[in-house]
């Protein structure tokens, strides 16, 4: 499951930053969200939607979650990713992980082990190291081009 999550995250970052840059952000957001809902419905069939009592009970939560979790993030990604690039976008998105861990600790009062914090640190360090290495390589290339002229 972790590998599948990492793969779909990498695919989402790649598609948000490099595919169909001329497409309107609203259309790109709609297509990304539609693909996501199809994937989720294949894995978890929405059988509960046939029970109107259950559907009425979760409708308000669904609207709020749908706006802040499904509509807004892909729309903002579609607007911002072509401007900042996939590397910086990955670092910005990786900040979601420590925030989710911190909020689960504060809001849900979940006890977190040092092992969980170590995992968060390793993930963030890997992303930052990769992007810093790429930046250093680009700067060296630019410096060599400058000195040759």
C-alpha positions as CSV (number, residue, x, y, z in Angstrom):
1,X,0.0,0.0,0.0
2,X,2.9,2.4,0.8
3,X,4.5,1.7,-2.6
4,X,1.1,2.3,-4.3
5,X,0.6,5.6,-2.4
6,X,4.1,6.7,-3.3
7,X,3.6,5.8,-7.0
8,X,0.3,7.6,-7.3
9,X,1.7,10.7,-5.5
10,X,4.7,10.8,-7.9
11,X,2.3,10.4,-10.8
12,X,0.1,13.2,-9.5
13,X,3.1,15.6,-9.1
14,X,4.4,14.7,-12.5
15,X,1.1,15.2,-14.2
16,X,0.3,18.5,-12.4
17,X,3.6,20.1,-13.4
18,X,4.3,18.9,-16.9
19,X,1.3,17.6,-18.8
20,X,-1.1,19.9,-20.7
21,X,0.3,23.1,-19.4
22,X,-1.9,25.1,-21.7
23,X,-5.1,23.4,-20.4
24,X,-7.2,25.6,-18.1
25,X,-6.6,24.8,-14.4
26,X,-10.3,24.1,-13.9
27,X,-10.4,21.5,-16.6
28,X,-7.1,19.9,-15.4
29,X,-8.5,19.8,-11.8
30,X,-11.7,18.2,-13.0
31,X,-9.9,15.5,-14.9
32,X,-7.5,14.8,-12.0
33,X,-10.4,14.5,-9.6
34,X,-12.5,12.4,-11.9
35,X,-9.5,10.0,-12.3
36,X,-9.1,9.8,-8.6
37,X,-12.8,9.1,-7.9
38,X,-12.8,6.3,-10.5
39,X,-9.8,4.8,-8.8
40,X,-11.3,5.0,-5.4
41,X,-14.6,3.6,-6.5
42,X,-12.9,0.6,-8.1
43,X,-11.0,-0.1,-4.9
44,X,-13.9,0.8,-2.5
45,X,-17.3,0.4,-4.3
46,X,-19.7,3.1,-3.0
47,X,-22.4,0.7,-1.8
48,X,-23.4,3.0,1.1
49,X,-24.7,5.6,-1.5
50,X,-27.8,3.4,-2.0
51,X,-28.9,3.9,1.7
52,X,-30.5,7.4,1.8
53,X,-30.3,7.6,5.6
54,X,-26.6,7.1,5.6
55,X,-26.2,9.5,2.6
56,X,-28.2,12.2,4.3
57,X,-26.2,11.8,7.5
58,X,-22.8,12.3,5.8
59,X,-23.9,14.8,3.2
60,X,-22.6,17.9,5.1
61,X,-19.3,16.3,5.9
62,X,-19.0,15.2,2.3
63,X,-19.6,18.7,1.0
64,X,-16.9,20.2,3.3
65,X,-14.4,17.4,2.6
66,X,-15.2,17.5,-1.1
67,X,-14.4,21.2,-1.3
68,X,-11.3,21.3,0.9
69,X,-10.0,17.8,0.0
70,X,-11.1,17.2,-3.6
71,X,-11.9,20.5,-5.4
72,X,-9.5,23.0,-4.0
73,X,-6.1,21.1,-3.8
74,X,-6.1,19.9,-7.4
75,X,-7.2,23.3,-8.6
76,X,-4.5,25.1,-6.7
77,X,-2.0,22.5,-7.9
78,X,-3.0,22.9,-11.5
79,X,-2.5,26.7,-11.2
80,X,0.8,26.6,-9.3
81,X,2.7,23.5,-10.4
82,X,3.6,24.8,-13.9
83,X,5.1,27.9,-12.4
84,X,7.1,26.4,-9.6
85,X,8.1,23.0,-11.2
86,X,7.9,19.5,-9.9
87,X,11.0,19.7,-7.7
88,X,9.8,22.6,-5.6
89,X,6.3,21.3,-5.7
90,X,7.4,18.0,-4.2
91,X,9.1,19.7,-1.3
92,X,5.9,21.8,-0.7
93,X,3.7,18.8,-0.9
94,X,5.9,16.8,1.5
95,X,5.1,19.4,4.2
96,X,1.7,17.8,4.3
97,X,3.1,14.7,6.0
98,X,4.6,16.4,9.1
99,X,1.5,18.6,9.4
100,X,-0.8,15.5,9.4
101,X,1.4,13.9,12.0
102,X,1.4,17.0,14.2
103,X,-2.4,17.5,13.8
104,X,-3.1,13.9,14.7
105,X,-1.1,14.3,17.8
106,X,-2.7,17.6,18.8
107,X,-6.3,17.3,17.6
108,X,-6.8,13.5,17.9
109,X,-4.5,13.2,20.9
110,X,-2.7,10.3,19.2
111,X,0.6,9.3,20.9
112,X,3.4,9.2,18.3
113,X,6.5,7.1,18.7
114,X,10.0,8.2,17.8
115,X,9.9,5.6,15.0
116,X,7.1,7.5,13.3
117,X,8.9,10.8,13.7
118,X,12.1,9.2,12.3
119,X,10.1,8.0,9.2
120,X,8.8,11.6,8.6
121,X,12.3,12.9,8.9
122,X,13.7,10.3,6.5
123,X,11.1,11.1,3.9
124,X,11.6,14.9,4.1
125,X,15.4,14.5,4.1
126,X,15.3,12.3,1.0
127,X,13.1,14.8,-0.9
128,X,15.2,17.8,0.2
129,X,18.5,16.1,-0.6
130,X,17.4,15.1,-4.0
131,X,16.3,18.6,-4.9
132,X,19.4,20.3,-3.3
133,X,21.6,18.0,-5.3
134,X,19.8,18.8,-8.6
135,X,20.0,22.5,-7.8
136,X,23.7,22.3,-7.1
137,X,24.3,20.5,-10.4
138,X,22.3,23.2,-12.3
139,X,24.3,26.0,-10.6
140,X,27.6,24.3,-11.5
141,X,26.5,24.0,-15.1
142,X,25.5,27.6,-15.2
143,X,28.8,28.7,-13.7
144,X,30.7,26.6,-16.3
145,X,28.7,28.2,-19.1
146,X,29.5,31.6,-17.7
147,X,33.2,31.0,-17.3
148,X,33.5,29.6,-20.9
149,X,32.1,32.8,-22.4
